[in-house]
Amino acid sequence: MSQILDYDNLNMLKDVIGDDLKAILKSFNEITPQLIGQLAQAINQQNAPEVRHHAHTLKGSAANVGAIELPALCYELENMGQAGELKGAEAIFSQIQTSYANLASAVNDYINTEL
């Protein structure tokens, strides 16, 4: 399995922002399911501008917490939304759901063991 989190980046953030990192990571895990739900709804409605918007938002927040795989998947959906072509979006969305589930677990483990 590929690496889910950039632990070097997280440890650097921990050194820079200290205890606030725990709140940031918890917030990420609380907010992300809502973003994924909005993305699912946009895909179901074939609303390309909304797919682009939600994928872009999710890409940024995932990258900010050191996610490795999720931002790249979101980038694919963002580009599809930008192009107005959502064929295959459901398959990428399924990968996003799996990637986030793995990421959420890794983030929780990091919070519980490193912070």
Protein Blocks (a to p, Z undefined) as FASTA:
>chain_A
ZZfbdfklmmmmmmmnommlmmmmmmmmmmmmmmmmmmmmmmmnopaklmmmmmmmmmmm
mmmnopaklmmmmmmmmmmmmnopaghklmmmmmmmmmmmmmmmmmmmmmmmmZZ
